C-alpha cells in the first residue's frame, strides 16, 4: 500500500520517516498519534521503532527506547501466536510486512507484558513507500480485544451447555416469539428448531392457558423473574405434557 494524503495515520508515519520535512506539519501529526483512539506504532525499513503513542505503551506495559536496535519490529515484551506458541519478534507480522510489502488485516497476536499479564491484540499493518515505490517502513494500528474474545468464548461455552442440556431451554422476545430452541426442547416437545423459531410461543400452549402466558409476558416486560411453577404444555403431536417452568428476563 502506498500512502495517500487522505490517510492521517500513514501521513504521520510518512512525516516521521522523513518523507516530508516541514517541522510544523511534523508537530501537528505527532500530536495526532497521541490523539488516535487506538494503539499505533511506526517502524522504519529495518524494523526500528521510530514512534508509538501512549495507547501502544499502555498495551505493551512498557515504553521502549525509540530507535533502539534491540527493539525491532514491536515494542511488546513477548508475543505469542493464538495457539500459544512463542512468536519471536523477527517473525512477527510487522517483520513479515516489511519483508514482503503485503499488508496485514485483522490478525490476532497475544502480547505478554513485563508483569506477566497477557492481552490479545487485533492488528492492521500497512506498508509505507516513497515516491519511487520503495518500502521505507510500516505502520501498525492495533487494539486490545481481550475482553471481547473472553465474551465470545464464554458465549460459545454457554451455547454448548444449553444445547447439551436435557432440559428444554427456549428464549423468546417480549412479544412471545420463539428466538432459540435447544436439543432438550426438541426431545420434550417434538419440534425441530427450524419448525418453531420465529413462531409464537403459544404453539406450545393449550388454548385454555393462553391467558397464563399473557400474564407471564407482562411480568417479564416489567423485569420480573418467574420462579418455578407447574403447568401444562403441548407437544407437536397435540398431546399434553406436564412441566415445571421458570422464566428470566
Secondary structure by P-SEA (a helix, b strand, c coil): cccccccaaaaaaaaaacccccaaaaaaaaaaaaaccbbbbbbccccccccccaaaaaaacccccccccccccccccbbbccccccccccccaaaaaaaccccccbbbbbbbccccbbbbbbbbbbbbbccccccccbbbbbbbaaaaaaaaaaaaaaaaaaaacccbbbbbccccccccccaaaaaaccccccccccccccccccccaaaaaaaaaaaaaaccccccccccccccccbbbbbbbcccc
